[in-house]
Amino acid sequence: MVEMGVLNPVADTKTEKFELASRLTDLSGKTIGLFWNAKSGGDILLEQNA
């Protein structure tokens, strides 16, 4: 008789809880960086908002 092994390709999920970083009350005097990830239309969005 031939044996056949079956494997489950689904990995176990790993959950980890963590504290969120404190938030700024406003952006006065701060510098904000905008990043384009090369998706379609992103260059237009940056040109209009930069």
PASEBA-1860 file (N, C-alpha, C; in nm, 3 decimals):
! residues 50
1> MVEMGVLN> 0.085/-0.118/0.000/0.000/0.000/0.000/0.090/0.125/0.000 ~ 0.051/0.225/-0.074/0.126/0.350/-0.085/0.067/0.452/0.011 ~ 0.153/0.520/0.084/0.106/0.626/0.174/0.125/0.762/0.108 ~ 0.032/0.850/0.133/0.042/0.985/0.078/0.023/1.084/0.194 ~ 0.120/1.174/0.208/0.110/1.276/0.312/0.044/1.402/0.257 ~ -0.038/1.465/0.338/-0.105/1.589/0.299/-0.056/1.699/0.392 ~ -0.009/1.807/0.333/0.040/1.920/0.412/-0.057/2.036/0.403 ~ -0.069/2.111/0.510/-0.154/2.230/0.512/-0.064/2.351/0.483
9> PVADTKTE> -0.087/2.423/0.372/0.000/2.535/0.336/-0.029/2.664/0.413 ~ -0.128/2.663/0.499/-0.166/2.784/0.572/-0.081/2.797/0.698 ~ -0.015/2.910/0.711/0.070/2.934/0.828/-0.014/2.972/0.949 ~ 0.038/2.944/1.065/-0.028/2.988/1.188/-0.020/3.140/1.196 ~ -0.127/3.201/1.243/-0.126/3.347/1.256/-0.057/3.386/1.386 ~ 0.015/3.494/1.380/0.087/3.544/1.497/0.035/3.685/1.523 ~ -0.028/3.705/1.635/-0.079/3.838/1.669/0.002/3.894/1.785 ~ 0.026/4.022/1.776/0.105/4.088/1.878/0.041/4.224/1.907
17> KFELASRL> 0.015/4.253/2.031/-0.044/4.382/2.068/0.067/4.479/2.104 ~ 0.047/4.605/2.068/0.146/4.707/2.098/0.075/4.841/2.116 ~ 0.141/4.931/2.184/0.088/5.065/2.209/0.108/5.152/2.086 ~ 0.009/5.234/2.054/0.023/5.329/1.944/0.114/5.444/1.988 ~ 0.185/5.501/1.893/0.270/5.617/1.922/0.181/5.736/1.957 ~ 0.230/5.823/2.043/0.152/5.941/2.078/0.137/6.031/1.955 ~ 0.026/6.098/1.945/-0.005/6.182/1.830/0.024/6.328/1.860 ~ 0.059/6.403/1.754/0.080/6.546/1.767/-0.055/6.616/1.779
25> TDLSGKTI> -0.058/6.725/1.852/-0.183/6.800/1.863/-0.208/6.884/1.739 ~ -0.102/6.934/1.674/-0.115/7.004/1.546/0.016/6.993/1.469 ~ 0.016/7.040/1.346/0.134/7.029/1.260/0.208/7.161/1.245 ~ 0.177/7.259/1.327/0.244/7.388/1.319/0.394/7.372/1.340 ~ 0.473/7.426/1.246/0.618/7.419/1.257/0.678/7.283/1.223 ~ 0.597/7.192/1.175/0.646/7.058/1.142/0.669/7.046/0.992 ~ 0.755/6.954/0.952/0.780/6.924/0.811/0.715/6.790/0.780 ~ 0.640/6.785/0.671/0.571/6.662/0.631/0.633/6.611/0.502
33> GLFWNAKS> 0.664/6.484/0.495/0.718/6.423/0.374/0.608/6.346/0.301 ~ 0.600/6.364/0.170/0.505/6.290/0.088/0.583/6.192/0.002 ~ 0.533/6.071/-0.009/0.604/5.965/-0.081/0.514/5.907/-0.189 ~ 0.566/5.894/-0.310/0.493/5.834/-0.420/0.543/5.692/-0.440 ~ 0.453/5.594/-0.433/0.492/5.454/-0.449/0.478/5.405/-0.593 ~ 0.475/5.497/-0.689/0.473/5.468/-0.833/0.340/5.412/-0.882 ~ 0.234/5.423/-0.803/0.103/5.379/-0.851/0.047/5.484/-0.945 ~ -0.037/5.440/-1.035/-0.095/5.528/-1.136/-0.168/5.645/-1.071
41> GGDILLEQ> -0.138/5.766/-1.117/-0.204/5.886/-1.068/-0.138/5.948/-0.946 ~ -0.047/5.877/-0.883/0.018/5.929/-0.763/0.100/6.053/-0.790 ~ 0.163/6.059/-0.908/0.242/6.177/-0.944/0.154/6.300/-0.956 ~ 0.033/6.283/-1.007/-0.061/6.396/-1.021/-0.103/6.445/-0.883 ~ -0.133/6.353/-0.794/-0.171/6.389/-0.658/-0.061/6.467/-0.589 ~ 0.063/6.423/-0.602/0.174/6.493/-0.538/0.194/6.632/-0.597 ~ 0.182/6.645/-0.730/0.199/6.776/-0.793/0.092/6.874/-0.745 ~ -0.030/6.826/-0.725/-0.140/6.913/-0.682/-0.130/6.950/-0.535
49> NA> -0.064/6.870/-0.455/-0.060/6.893/-0.311/0.076/6.934/-0.257 ~ 0.176/6.940/-0.342/0.309/6.975/-0.294/0.331/7.125/-0.301
END
